[in-house]
């Protein structure tokens, strides 16, 4: 057994702790915390880094706590940061975003701030869960396909816990549960639908299948969300994100004073429906068929055009402001190139991955946009997942 004692330096994107081996190589250790002295066992080794298993904590961090959820001790991998105090989680996420900008974007002059956190318990209105061999719902053990059943999930909304307790699934690998916190509507979508899966224990009010619909009310606007459409994982998170994007975009730009609003990767129309008036021209671009159908319903009565297709292939139109909320992989060079073609004076970027967000920030800066602040939202407590809202302003005189 190759074991060593090391000092942990920091937490990194993805949630692991980072330290250094005696030969100077970086080593990633799940479950450890900054400043802890730990005994580790090397599990994977490469030329310039290694991965290790935590054997023992010699000197414990003052921010380490007993996980508040009973299922963590049983091996549930759904919330990998429950051993870290809530306030320290927020600090760690800000530091992860700052480090990603420095390391991946080569940027050190952007102020990274915290923009708030959703409730630690009972907030999640969307959950993707696995099913064990007996038909019970749960989450996979960390770095494993094994399912740990969770009769009650600490972070789930009470309406979802009612489903988790009573639902049994046969011949099903994974499914998504969703509820509307304001409407109390609920739905279940089995991902591996092949005709063999069966569900039992559902009450009559629960919609089933990818076409089932759950409505939610965000910022006073009722939104249709199909089960196969992406939506924010909690109502509080959606509200927090809408407010952050409003602050970044500014009422002037959202009014259409500088030109149409482009809602890129617009999903079901969350930002357009809650931030833009019905008379302001909107172009929403989205590749998912289900989300486009929802967006057309949610933006009925708005001066909106919904374009089904990828942003990267979209024929760019002039804009006063662009709101872009891409998937975890980020905009990339093709997405940035397309958005820059709008010549929008302002671009608001919502990133759900710190590293991808840092790369996109670098690309936007190189394309003639400046950015002075990134706001980190903690929409997924007890996990390393981050959401970052950044505002970019076109540099005057840059005509590229």
N, C-alpha and C positions, 0 to 999 in steps of 0.2 A: 504494500500500500504506500503510495507516494503522498505523504502528508507533510504539511508545513504550518507554521504559525505566521500570520500576516496581520497588518493593520489596514483596515478598510478606509479608503479615501472619500468616496462619494457614491451616490446612486446615479445610474445612467439610464438613458432612453431604453425602454423595455422593462425596467424595474429592478434589474440585478444590481448588486453592489460591486464596486470595482476596487481591487487592491493590486499589489505587485508582489510577484514571487521573488525569491532570493536571487534569481538570475536576471531580474529587472523586467521580466515579461509581465504584461497585464493579465490579471485573472478575474473572471466574473463569478460571483458567488451569490446565488439566490438566497434570500432570507437574512443576510447580514445587513448591518447599518453603518453609516459613516462614523469614524473614530473608534469603532469596536476593534479589539484585539481578538482574533478568532483562530481556531484550529480548523484546517480544511483538508479535504482529500481530493486530489486531482482526478477528474473523471474524463476529460478530453484535453488533448494538448496539440497545439500547432506551433509553427515556427516563431510567431510573434505574440501569441496569446494562449490562454488556457481557460478551461472551465472547471469549477470545483464544487464539491458538496460541503456544506457547513457541518462540521463535527461537533464543535463546542465553542461557546462564547466565553472567552477568558475575562475580558473587561466589557461590560454591557453599556450600551448607549443610554443616556438619560431619557431619550425619546422612545425607547422600546417599551411597549405595553403588552399585556396579555390580550390576544385577539378577542374582540367582543362577541364573535360568532362561534357557537359551539362546533360548527361543522369544519372549521379550520383544523382543529386537532384530529379530526377524522380523515383529513387529507383533501378536502375540497379546494380546488384551485381557482375558484371563481374570483376571489378577492385576494391578491397576492401581497397586499401591503397592510393587512390588518394588524401586524405587529408594530406598525409605526404610528405614533400619535397623530391625531388629525391635523394640528397646526404644523407639525413637521412635514406632513405629506404635501401641504400647500407650498411650503418653502422649498422642498425637494423638487417639485414640478417647475417652479420658477427657475431654479438652478439648472435643471435639465434643459429647459428651453434656452437659457443663456449660454450654456456650454455647447448646445447644438449650433447656435448661431456663430459662435467662435470657431468651433472645430469644422463644421460642415459648410458654413457660409462665409467663413473668414471675415466675420463682422463683429465688432466690439463696441460700436457707438450707438446701439439701439437700447433704450431703456426697457427692461422687462419687468412688468408689474403684475401683481395678482388682482384679478377682477372678481373674485368671489368663489363660493363653493356651495354646491347643493347639499341637502340634508344627508347625514351619514346613514340614516335608516329610513326605510319605507318609501323611497322616492321613485325607484325605477318602475316605469310603466311599460317598458319593453325588455324582454329577456329571451335570449336564445339558450335553450337548455338541451341537455342530452338525456337519453333514456337508458336505464340499466336493464339487465336481462330479465328482471321481474316486471318490467313495465313502469317502474317508478321514475320520477323526474329528478334530475340532479345536475351536477357539473363535473367536468373531468378533473381527475387528480392532476396536479402540476406535472408537466412533461410526460403525460400518459394518456392513453385512450380509456383507461378505467373510469367508470362513472361512480361518483359518490352521491348517493341519494340525499336530497335536502328537503325534508318535509315542509320546512318553513325557511324561506330565504330572508336574511336580515335586511338586505337592501331593497327587496321587492315591495311594491305597493301592496297594501292589504287585499285589493281586488285580485291581484295575481297570486298571492299566497293562498287564497281560497281555491284557485284552480290547481295550484301545485299539490295541495293536500288531497284533493278528490280525484284528480285525473290519473288514469292508467292508460298507457299506450303500448300496443303490441305491434311487432314488426316495424318499429319506428326507431331511427337512429337519433335524429335531432328535430326539434320543433321550436317555433317562436310563439311566445305569449305576449299579448298586448292589451292594454286597457286605456280608456280615456279617464283621466283623473277627474275631469269636470263633468263628463257625460255618463260615466260609469259603464260604458259599453266595453265589451271584451271580445277577443278573438284568439283563435289558435290556428297556426299554419304548420303542417307537417312538411318538412323540406324534402324528404326522400319519398314523395308520393309516387307509388308504383302500383297502387291498387291493393297492396297487401296489408297496409297499416290500418289499425282500428283504434279508436279512442272510446273510452268509457268513463263515466263519472262526471260528465259535463252537464251543467244546468242548461235549460232551454234558451237562455238569453245569450249564449256564447256562439258567435259566428265561427265557422270552420272552413278552412281552405284559403288559398292564396287570394281569392277574390273577396273574401270577407272584409268588411269595412268597420273601422273604429273611428269615431269622431273625437276630436279634442278641441278645446277652446284655449287659444293662446293670445294674450293681449286683447281679449275681448272678441276675437275672430274665431268662428267655428270652422274647423278644417277637416276635410275628409282624408283619411289615411287608410289605404288598402293594406292588407297584411303583407303583401309582397313589396310594398314601397318602403323606402328608408324614411325614418323619422327619428327625432331626438329621443334619447332613452328615458327621459323624464320630462314632466311638464315644467318643473322648476328649471331644468337645464335649458329647455326651449325658450322660456321667458328670459333667462339670463343671457342667452346667446342673442336673442332679438335685441335686447337692450344694448349689448356691447356693439353689435353691428350698427344700430342707430347712432350711437355715440361716435363711432368711427367714420361713418358715412357723412353725417351731418344733415340737418333738416333741409338746408339749401339744396344739396345735391339730390336728396330723396324727393324733393318737390318737382324735379324735372326741369329746374331753371337752367341747367347747363346741358340738357339733352336727355334722351331716354335712359331708363334704368335697365341695365343688363343683369339678369339673375342667372349666373352661370352655374351649372351643376345644381339647378334650382329645386330639384326634388318635387315635393307636393306643393311648392309655392309658399313655404313658411315665411320667408323674408318679404316677398312681394306682397302677400296678403296682409301682413301685419305692419309694414313700414311705409308702403307707398299708397298714395291716394288713388281712387278709382279712375280719375281723369288723366293721371300721369302715364305716358307711354312706357310700357314694360315689354321686354323681350326675355322670356325664360327659356333656357336651353337645358335639356335633360335627355339622357339616353335611355332611361328605364321606361318601358311602356306603361307599366302600372302607375308610376309616379306622374307621368304626363297626363294620364286620364284623370288622376286626382287633381293635378294642377289646373286643368281646364275647368273642373268643377269648382275648385276653390277660388279661381279668378274670374268666374262668370260675372259679368257686370263691370269688370275692370277694362281699361284700355290696354289689354295684354295680348301678346302673341306667344303661344307655346310652341317651341321648335323641338321636335323629337330627333335626337341625334347627338353625337359626341361634340363637345366643345371644340376639340382639336380639328374636326372636319367642318365645323360651322363657318358660314361665310360672315365674317365680322361686320358689324354695323356701328356707325358712330354712336357714342354714348356720353352721358354726363357723369355717370358713375357705374362701376362694375362691382357687383358682389359675387365673389367666387367661393364656393364651398365644396372643393373636390374631395374625392375619396382619400383613403389613407396614403396612397402613393403620391398625392400632391398634383400640382399643375404639370410639372415637368417642362421641358423646353418647348414642346409643341403647344401646350396649353398657354404658357406665358406669351408665346409669339402671337397666338390668336387674340388674347385679351389686349395686348399692346396695340394691335391693329385697330381697336375701337377708338384709340386716341382719347380715352376717357381721362379727364383731369384727376380723377380719384379712383383707386381700386381698393376694395376692402377684401382681404384674404382671410378665410377661416380655415385653419389647419388643424387636423386631428392627429398629426404625427409631428413630433418636434424636429426630427431630422429632415423629413420631406419639406416641412415649413421653412427650415433654414435654407435648404437648396433653392426653394422658390423665391425666398427673399433675395438671395444673391442674384438670381436670374432677373427679377424685376428691377433690382438696382442697376444691373448692367444694361437693362433695356431703357433706362432713363427715368426711373421712378425713385423717389426718396422715401425713407421710412424712419421715424424717430422713436416709435414705441410699439411694443408687442404686449398684449394683455392676455394673461394666462387664466383660463377658467377651469375650475376643478368640477367637471360634470360627472366624474366617475370616482367618487371617494373609495378608498381602500384598494385602489388599483393605480398603476403607473400611467394610465391613459391621460392625455392632456388635450385641451382645446385651446387654440391660440387665435386671437383676432388681431390683425395688423392692418394699419391704414397706410396706403402708398399714394403719394402725390406726384404728379408729373412735373419733372423739373422744367422750369420755364426756359424756352429757347431750345429744348431738345426736340428736334424734328425728325428723328429717325423713324 
